[in-house]
Amino acid sequence: MKLGIVACDILKHEIESLVSDDPDFVQKEYLEYSIHVFPEVMKEKILEAVDKVKDNVDGILLGFAVCQSLENFTDELDIPAVMLDGADCIEVVLGPEEYEKEKKICPGTWFSTPGWAENGKNGLIKEMHLDAMMDEGFPPEMFLDIIFDAYSRCLYIDTGIGNNDYYVNLSEKFAQELNFTHECRTGNTKNIEMAITKLKKLFTDDSLEN
């Protein structure tokens, strides 16, 4: 059994914490999270990465949630693949019930994970192309202030990958830059673990016999 990974780099730390020593995964492609801005471009980029990997593997772990445009996306592929369960990467690490609970506690919450914390404010500027009008005298921070006007809290989610103080510090820095309060809570990688297990079960002897 040879498996591949095509995933969003926001979840790279979580995925690698589970597969870095797994010999079944022989090829990995992590894509920049900025492709989420344009759904059709995102699908094209994922398909290109799948095409790059598929001839070398039996199946693929797609490290993406639905992300507004990927529902039933595996049906479009000509290789067995399993996606992550969730509306987006935050729901992947929190689960739907906890995600909804946190949004009700503070509707203006920016959810941060190790990947989001690492990218920080500059990553958001890049993702949203907010620096496109700097030459005209419009700094990206001006657009950030407009976009995040209704936000007031940054909630960092410890996904259990380790080095937590490092990521918390980065998340706190982001919150300070945007004048948010900052809180922390735990999440987990169970959703990703379940997807890996589901993918591997596609290639067990019992599954092939049935």
Backbone hydrogen bonds, N-H to C=O, Kabsch-Sander energy under -0.5 kcal/mol:
donor,donor_aa,acceptor,acceptor_aa,energy
3,L,24,D,-3.6
4,G,59,G,-2.4
5,I,27,Q,-2.0
6,V,61,L,-2.4
7,A,29,E,-2.5
8,C,63,G,-2.0
9,D,31,L,-2.7
11,L,8,C,-1.5
12,K,9,D,-0.9
15,I,11,L,-2.6
16,E,12,K,-3.0
17,S,13,H,-1.8
18,L,14,E,-0.5
18,L,15,I,-1.3
19,V,15,I,-1.6
20,S,16,E,-2.0
22,D,19,V,-2.1
25,F,22,D,-1.3
26,V,3,L,-2.5
26,V,24,D,-0.9
27,Q,3,L,-1.0
29,E,5,I,-2.6
31,L,7,A,-3.1
31,L,29,E,-0.5
35,I,32,E,-1.6
36,H,33,Y,-2.0
37,V,34,S,-1.5
38,F,35,I,-1.0
42,M,38,F,-2.6
43,K,39,P,-2.2
44,E,40,E,-2.0
45,K,41,V,-2.7
46,I,42,M,-2.5
47,L,43,K,-2.6
48,E,44,E,-2.4
49,A,45,K,-2.1
50,V,46,I,-2.7
51,D,47,L,-2.5
52,K,48,E,-1.6
53,V,49,A,-1.3
54,K,50,V,-3.1
55,D,51,D,-0.5
56,N,53,V,-2.2
57,V,54,K,-0.9
58,D,2,K,-3.9
59,G,2,K,-1.1
60,I,80,P,-2.1
61,L,4,G,-2.9
62,L,60,I,-0.7
62,L,82,V,-3.0
63,G,6,V,-2.2
63,G,61,L,-0.9
64,F,62,L,-2.2
66,V,86,G,-2.6
67,C,87,A,-2.0
69,S,66,V,-1.4
70,L,66,V,-2.6
73,F,70,L,-2.0
75,D,72,N,-1.4
76,E,73,F,-1.9
77,L,74,T,-1.3
82,V,60,I,-2.0
84,L,62,L,-0.7
84,L,64,F,-1.9
86,G,84,L,-0.6
92,V,88,D,-1.5
93,V,89,C,-1.2
94,L,90,I,-1.7
95,G,91,E,-2.2
99,Y,95,G,-2.2
100,E,96,P,-2.3
101,K,97,E,-2.2
102,E,98,E,-2.4
103,K,99,Y,-1.9
104,K,100,E,-1.8
105,I,101,K,-1.9
106,C,102,E,-1.8
109,T,107,P,-1.0
110,W,153,R,-3.3
111,F,109,T,-0.6
112,S,155,L,-3.0
117,A,113,T,-3.4
118,E,114,P,-2.1
119,N,115,G,-1.6
120,G,116,W,-2.2
123,G,119,N,-2.0
124,L,120,G,-1.6
125,I,121,K,-2.2
126,K,122,N,-2.0
127,E,123,G,-2.8
128,M,124,L,-2.7
129,H,126,K,-0.8
130,L,125,I,-2.1
131,D,125,I,-0.6
132,A,129,H,-1.1
134,M,131,D,-1.2
136,E,133,M,-0.7
137,G,134,M,-1.8
138,F,133,M,-2.1
142,M,139,P,-1.3
143,F,139,P,-0.8
144,L,140,P,-2.1
145,D,141,E,-2.3
146,I,142,M,-1.3
147,I,143,F,-2.9
148,F,144,L,-2.8
149,D,146,I,-1.2
151,Y,148,F,-1.5
152,S,108,G,-3.0
153,R,108,G,-2.2
154,C,181,T,-2.7
155,L,110,W,-2.6
155,L,153,R,-0.5
156,Y,154,C,-0.6
156,Y,183,E,-3.1
157,I,112,S,-2.7
158,D,156,Y,-0.6
158,D,185,R,-3.0
159,T,157,I,-0.8
167,Y,163,N,-1.3
168,V,164,N,-2.8
169,N,165,D,-2.3
170,L,166,Y,-1.7
171,S,167,Y,-2.5
172,E,168,V,-2.8
173,K,169,N,-2.1
174,F,170,L,-2.1
175,A,171,S,-2.3
176,Q,172,E,-2.4
177,E,173,K,-2.3
178,L,174,F,-1.5
179,N,176,Q,-1.0
180,F,175,A,-3.0
181,T,152,S,-2.8
183,E,154,C,-2.5
185,R,156,Y,-2.0
187,G,158,D,-3.1
188,N,93,V,-1.8
191,N,92,V,-0.5
193,E,189,T,-2.5
194,M,190,K,-2.6
195,A,191,N,-1.7
196,I,192,I,-2.2
197,T,193,E,-2.5
198,K,194,M,-2.5
199,L,195,A,-2.3
200,K,196,I,-2.4
201,K,197,T,-2.0
202,L,198,K,-0.8
202,L,199,L,-0.9
203,F,200,K,-1.7
204,T,201,K,-1.1
208,L,204,T,-2.1
209,E,205,D,-2.1
210,N,206,D,-1.6
